[in-house]
Amino acid sequence: MTVYAILVLAAGTYAFRLAGPLLRDRITLSDGVRSLMSIAATVLLVALIATATLVKGDHFAGFALPIGVAVGGLAAWRKAPFVLVVVLAAAVTAGLRLTGVS
């Protein structure tokens, strides 16, 4: 059963990826739809970040992780190098956990 599910998901993923190049010249999107698609992609990314940051399992992840992610986001917004963003976020989260902030 698992193998069939994997094969169906693989075929569906391939079909979606193939649809883009095949339909590129046949479908034209208005500027409003393009704007909405861009906003939708941003909303999905923020929702993913929020769920990964605020929830661990079935419970609240604590304050250390969201603060660390916020520091990393601030560093990324200030155009810091990616390695520095990751190190800052991890260091702040670890430092807060070390001081007892859950």
TIBA-498171 format. One record per residue (C-alpha): residue in one letter; z, y, x. Coordinates in steps of 0.5 Angstrom, whole numbers, plus 500, padded with zeros to 3 digits. Each point is the difference from the previous one (the first is absolute). Layout:
+------+-----+-------+------+
: type :  up : north : east :
+------+-----+-------+------+
:    A :   Z :     Y :    X :
...
+------+-----+-------+------+
***
This chain:
+------+-----+-------+------+
: type :  up : north : east :
+------+-----+-------+------+
:    M : 500 :   500 :  500 :
:    T : 502 :   505 :  506 :
:    V : 493 :   499 :  503 :
:    Y : 496 :   501 :  494 :
:    A : 504 :   507 :  499 :
:    I : 499 :   502 :  507 :
:    L : 492 :   498 :  499 :
:    V : 500 :   504 :  494 :
:    L : 504 :   506 :  503 :
:    A : 495 :   500 :  506 :
:    A : 494 :   500 :  495 :
:    G : 502 :   505 :  496 :
:    T : 502 :   505 :  506 :
:    Y : 493 :   498 :  503 :
:    A : 497 :   502 :  494 :
:    F : 503 :   507 :  499 :
:    R : 499 :   501 :  508 :
:    L : 492 :   498 :  498 :
:    A : 500 :   505 :  494 :
:    G : 501 :   506 :  504 :
:    P : 494 :   500 :  504 :
:    L : 496 :   497 :  495 :
:    L : 501 :   505 :  494 :
:    R : 501 :   506 :  505 :
:    D : 493 :   503 :  498 :
:    R : 500 :   497 :  493 :
:    I : 506 :   504 :  498 :
:    T : 502 :   507 :  500 :
:    L : 507 :   503 :  499 :
:    S : 501 :   507 :  498 :
:    D : 504 :   505 :  504 :
:    G : 506 :   499 :  495 :
:    V : 500 :   492 :  501 :
:    R : 500 :   501 :  508 :
:    S : 506 :   504 :  499 :
:    L : 504 :   496 :  496 :
:    M : 498 :   494 :  504 :
:    S : 503 :   504 :  506 :
:    I : 506 :   501 :  497 :
:    A : 501 :   493 :  497 :
:    A : 499 :   498 :  507 :
:    T : 506 :   504 :  503 :
:    V : 504 :   499 :  494 :
:    L : 500 :   492 :  501 :
:    L : 501 :   501 :  508 :
:    V : 506 :   505 :  498 :
:    A : 503 :   494 :  495 :
:    L : 499 :   495 :  505 :
:    I : 504 :   504 :  505 :
:    A : 505 :   501 :  495 :
:    T : 501 :   493 :  498 :
:    A : 500 :   498 :  507 :
:    T : 505 :   505 :  502 :
:    L : 505 :   500 :  494 :
:    V : 501 :   493 :  498 :
:    K : 502 :   494 :  504 :
:    G : 499 :   494 :  496 :
:    D : 503 :   501 :  493 :
:    H : 505 :   506 :  503 :
:    F : 500 :   507 :  503 :
:    A : 498 :   500 :  507 :
:    G : 506 :   505 :  502 :
:    F : 499 :   507 :  502 :
:    A : 498 :   499 :  508 :
:    L : 493 :   497 :  498 :
:    P : 498 :   505 :  496 :
:    I : 503 :   506 :  505 :
:    G : 496 :   496 :  505 :
:    V : 494 :   500 :  497 :
:    A : 500 :   507 :  498 :
:    V : 501 :   502 :  507 :
:    G : 494 :   496 :  502 :
:    G : 496 :   503 :  494 :
:    L : 502 :   507 :  503 :
:    A : 498 :   498 :  507 :
:    A : 493 :   498 :  497 :
:    W : 500 :   506 :  496 :
:    R : 501 :   504 :  507 :
:    K : 494 :   496 :  503 :
:    A : 505 :   496 :  505 :
:    P : 496 :   494 :  503 :
:    F : 501 :   494 :  496 :
:    V : 504 :   496 :  505 :
:    L : 505 :   506 :  500 :
:    V : 500 :   500 :  492 :
:    V : 502 :   493 :  500 :
:    V : 505 :   500 :  506 :
:    L : 504 :   506 :  496 :
:    A : 500 :   497 :  494 :
:    A : 503 :   494 :  503 :
:    A : 505 :   503 :  504 :
:    V : 502 :   505 :  494 :
:    T : 501 :   494 :  496 :
:    A : 504 :   496 :  505 :
:    G : 504 :   505 :  502 :
:    L : 502 :   501 :  493 :
:    R : 502 :   493 :  499 :
:    L : 504 :   500 :  507 :
:    T : 504 :   506 :  497 :
:    G : 501 :   496 :  494 :
:    V : 495 :   503 :  495 :
:    S : 497 :   494 :  496 :
+------+-----+-------+------+
***
